[in-house]
Amino acid sequence: MAKRTSKKVNEEKVIGFLKRLTDAFGPSSFEGDVRKVFRDEIKGYADKVWTAGLGSIIASKKGTSNSPKIMIAGHMDEVGFIVRGINSKGYIKFSPVGGWWGHVVLGQKVLIRTRSGKEIVGLVGAKAPHVLTADERKKVMDVDKMFIDVGSHDDYNAPKELGIKPGDPIMPISDFHKMGDGKMLMAKAWDNRIGVATAIEVVRELKAIAHPNTVFGVGTVEEEVGLRGAGTSAYEIAPDIGFAVDVTIAADTPGSDDSDFAEHCGKGPSISIMDGSLLPNTVLRDFVVETAEKENIPYQFGALTKGGTDGGRIAMTRSGVPTLTLSIATRYIHSHNGILHIDDYLNLVKLLVAVIKKLDSRMLKKIRSM
């Protein structure tokens, strides 16, 4: 495995960029604010930027050739919730949008956005522990038994007065923080704003670099509810090569059985050997590994037996697309707060740029003839 190298970057500028992305409101199907950040950040770097039918945003950057067409996708949506109903006392029943575990939902602050754009703070509550039965205390609280309190009382039905209605989206409230030595960053929605950041930054880096292909940086929608935007975007682009950029589970916390060999924060981007949606093209995988080693970019290998990424849907588009998933090890995904290492992001951008500089029509032919 390659040794780590340092690159002079303006980390404060990078952190500001990442904060704008992670702060943005963007549960699945409500990615408009993230799409606006994408468009603002890529302005002046891409040849063309447009929104596909389902809502994914695509930015194209032509090099010295129209092909190969390379798609780099990060999904804009985050796991969130949606207002399902409101009871007569003014408490809100809600449904998860994406995968949530009851332990990380209860007692957390959330933000509800109404049709008018008003944002309302709420707290996830449930039956008080003092009145739970012995059996109930042993179980994880079912999300369906929880509710959101937005400040109703006997003389005031808050949802009615504030304009909250069924169908309004809900996202976690979480502040962005630098931690420890400043390399570890805590925020909501790393899954998968770090992938969106990568797609944007690769296109920005390519402005001053010759590359023998055309690159499409994509912010996809609705990944958390079925990889939907990846499929529609890939159908529109018809890429020759696909890269899905996402987070993966960091195995460097207590209780991680695979900690001896699975991904750790700060040890480089993860190159996936498999996940629940994709077995990657092995020639493409090995080409990326060889590039990392030649460029002295640190990397790790990753494998997930459950869960998938946009890569699975990109790979199955039209007649099939050679695809690889690249990830950033992240702690506590699918919760209100996640933690990752900034160097893993910087090295992933560096790796993708190095790969794109070499990925010409001859390399594509080799990859497709595996």
Secondary structure as GFF3:
##gff-version 3
##sequence-region A 1 370
A	DSSP	alpha_helix	11	23	.	.	.	ID=ss1
A	DSSP	alpha_helix	32	42	.	.	.	ID=ss2
A	DSSP	beta_strand	48	51	.	.	.	ID=ss3
A	DSSP	beta_strand	57	62	.	.	.	ID=ss4
A	DSSP	beta_strand	69	75	.	.	.	ID=ss5
A	DSSP	beta_strand	80	86	.	.	.	ID=ss6
A	DSSP	beta_strand	92	97	.	.	.	ID=ss7
A	DSSP	three_ten_helix	102	104	.	.	.	ID=ss8
A	DSSP	beta_strand	109	113	.	.	.	ID=ss9
A	DSSP	beta_strand	119	125	.	.	.	ID=ss10
A	DSSP	three_ten_helix	129	131	.	.	.	ID=ss11
A	DSSP	alpha_helix	134	137	.	.	.	ID=ss12
A	DSSP	three_ten_helix	143	145	.	.	.	ID=ss13
A	DSSP	beta_strand	147	149	.	.	.	ID=ss14
A	DSSP	alpha_helix	158	162	.	.	.	ID=ss15
A	DSSP	beta_strand	169	172	.	.	.	ID=ss16
A	DSSP	beta_strand	177	179	.	.	.	ID=ss17
A	DSSP	beta_strand	184	187	.	.	.	ID=ss18
A	DSSP	alpha_helix	190	205	.	.	.	ID=ss19
A	DSSP	three_ten_helix	206	208	.	.	.	ID=ss20
A	DSSP	beta_strand	214	220	.	.	.	ID=ss21
A	DSSP	alpha_helix	228	237	.	.	.	ID=ss22
A	DSSP	beta_strand	241	249	.	.	.	ID=ss23
A	DSSP	beta_strand	270	274	.	.	.	ID=ss24
A	DSSP	alpha_helix	282	294	.	.	.	ID=ss25
A	DSSP	beta_strand	300	303	.	.	.	ID=ss26
A	DSSP	alpha_helix	310	315	.	.	.	ID=ss27
A	DSSP	beta_strand	323	330	.	.	.	ID=ss28
A	DSSP	beta_strand	338	341	.	.	.	ID=ss29
A	DSSP	alpha_helix	342	358	.	.	.	ID=ss30
A	DSSP	alpha_helix	361	368	.	.	.	ID=ss31
###
